[in-house]
Each structure stands twice: as structure tokens, then as C-alpha cells.
Amino acid sequence: QVQLVESGGEPVQAGGSLRLSCAASGLTFSSAAMGWFRQAPGKEREFVAACNWSGGTTLYSMSVKGRFTISRDNAKNTVYLQMNSLKPEDTAVYYCAGHGTRGITPIVPQGYDYWGQGTRVTVSS
């Protein structure tokens, strides 16, 4: 059974930083593309960042490019999202997602097979 468990979300002031973690089990992590999505109240779930199986390819939404960094440690089966220069509009529940087939790095929710329960990030001005 695949499990993705996010952690690291908490309240933070605008301009601050947070690092989210997602620990994976039950899938061949070293072959999986991993992504981060977020969902604000009343809004659709949106793509934030993704990386391929090695971390050598990274993709970002325009709204976070230059501020957020996705990385992974295949030895620890963990993917990270370093978030800097946070803004109130970054407030959302952040979800980790996994895609089990090597070679594809999806940027839409439908491209992912597995999801975590989310971790809440609240940025105050």
C-alpha cells in the first residue's frame, strides 16, 4: 500500500520560509516522478512543482518559480519543497503526489497515481 505523508506546514509571516517534506512508502520511489500541488479555500487544486525520478528535471508554476525549490533524496524516499519569500497568496493546503512510471513528470493532478493527505501552510501579512 502506497503512503505519502507530508509534514512541515505551519503558520508563517510573509517573507518567511518553510520546508515541506513528503515521506513515501510502498512505491518504487527511485522510479517515481513526484509533485507538489496546493489548494486554497474555494479554489481548484493547482500545480506547484514537480521533479523526475532523479531530481534532474524540475518544473515549476510561474507563481512560485524563483521562490520555491523541489528536491528529493531517493535514499530517504523523501521529496522536499523549500519555500522562500512566502506571500499571503501562498496560503493553501499543500499536497504531495507520486507518479509511478519513470519517464513522465506530470504537471496536472490527473497525471498522478498517489496522494498524501496534505499539510496546511498559512502565510500572514
C-alpha positions as CSV (number, residue, x, y, z in Angstrom):
1,Q,0.0,0.0,0.0
2,V,1.4,3.4,-1.1
3,Q,1.6,6.1,1.6
4,L,2.7,9.7,1.1
5,V,2.9,11.7,4.4
6,E,3.5,15.4,4.2
7,S,4.9,17.5,7.1
8,G,6.3,20.9,7.7
9,G,3.3,23.1,7.1
10,E,2.6,25.8,9.8
11,P,1.7,29.5,10.1
12,V,4.4,31.9,8.9
13,Q,4.8,35.6,8.3
14,A,5.0,37.0,4.8
15,G,8.6,37.0,3.6
16,G,9.4,33.9,5.7
17,S,10.5,30.4,4.6
18,L,9.2,26.9,5.2
19,R,10.4,23.5,4.1
20,L,7.8,20.8,3.4
21,S,8.7,17.2,3.4
22,C,6.9,14.2,1.9
23,A,7.9,10.7,3.1
24,A,6.9,7.9,0.7
25,S,6.5,4.2,1.3
26,G,5.1,1.3,-0.7
27,L,6.2,2.5,-4.1
28,T,9.5,2.3,-6.0
29,F,10.4,5.8,-5.1
30,S,13.6,6.0,-7.2
31,S,11.5,5.5,-10.3
32,A,8.6,7.8,-9.4
33,A,8.1,11.4,-10.5
34,M,7.0,13.5,-7.5
35,G,4.9,16.6,-7.5
36,W,3.6,19.2,-5.1
37,F,0.2,20.8,-5.6
38,R,-1.8,23.2,-3.4
39,Q,-5.4,24.0,-2.9
40,A,-6.7,27.3,-1.4
41,P,-10.2,27.6,0.1
42,G,-12.8,27.8,-2.7
43,K,-10.2,27.2,-5.4
44,E,-9.1,24.3,-7.6
45,R,-6.1,22.2,-6.8
46,E,-3.1,23.7,-8.7
47,F,0.3,22.6,-9.7
48,V,3.2,24.0,-7.8
49,A,6.3,21.9,-8.6
50,A,7.4,18.5,-9.9
51,C,10.6,16.6,-10.4
52,N,11.5,13.5,-12.3
53,W,12.8,10.3,-10.8
54,S,16.3,11.6,-10.3
55,G,15.6,15.2,-9.5
56,G,17.5,16.2,-12.5
57,T,14.4,17.7,-14.1
58,T,12.3,20.1,-12.2
59,L,9.2,22.0,-13.2
60,Y,7.5,25.0,-11.5
61,S,4.4,27.0,-11.8
62,M,5.0,30.7,-12.8
63,S,3.6,31.8,-9.5
64,V,6.4,30.1,-7.5
65,K,9.3,30.0,-9.9
66,G,12.4,31.6,-8.3
67,R,10.9,31.3,-4.8
68,F,10.3,27.6,-4.3
69,T,12.6,24.6,-4.9
70,I,11.7,21.0,-5.2
71,S,14.3,18.4,-4.4
72,R,14.4,14.7,-3.4
73,D,16.5,12.2,-1.5
74,N,16.0,8.8,-3.0
75,A,18.0,7.2,-0.2
76,K,15.4,8.5,2.2
77,N,12.3,8.1,0.0
78,T,11.5,11.8,0.6
79,V,10.7,14.8,-1.5
80,Y,11.0,18.3,-0.3
81,L,9.6,21.7,-1.2
82,Q,11.7,24.6,0.0
83,M,9.5,27.7,0.0
84,N,11.1,31.2,0.4
85,S,9.8,34.7,0.2
86,L,6.3,33.4,1.1
87,K,3.3,35.6,0.3
88,P,-0.2,35.5,1.7
89,E,-1.4,34.1,-1.6
90,D,0.7,31.0,-1.0
91,T,-1.7,30.1,1.8
92,A,-3.2,26.7,1.0
93,V,-3.1,23.0,1.8
94,Y,-0.1,21.5,0.1
95,Y,-0.3,18.0,-1.3
96,C,2.5,15.7,-2.3
97,A,1.8,13.4,-5.3
98,G,3.5,10.5,-6.9
99,H,3.5,9.0,-10.4
100,G,4.9,5.6,-10.6
101,T,6.1,5.4,-14.2
102,R,9.6,6.6,-15.0
103,G,9.9,8.9,-17.9
104,I,6.9,11.1,-17.3
105,T,6.8,14.2,-15.0
106,P,3.1,15.3,-14.9
107,I,2.1,18.8,-14.1
108,V,-1.7,18.1,-13.8
109,P,-3.4,16.3,-10.9
110,Q,-4.8,13.7,-13.2
111,G,-1.3,12.6,-14.0
112,Y,-0.6,11.4,-10.5
113,D,-1.5,8.0,-9.1
114,Y,-0.9,8.6,-5.4
115,W,-1.6,11.5,-3.0
116,G,-0.9,12.5,0.6
117,Q,-3.4,14.0,3.0
118,G,-1.9,17.5,2.8
119,T,-0.2,19.9,5.1
120,R,-1.5,23.4,5.8
121,V,0.5,26.5,5.1
122,T,-0.8,29.8,6.3
123,V,1.1,33.0,5.4
124,S,0.0,36.1,7.2
125,S,0.8,39.7,6.1
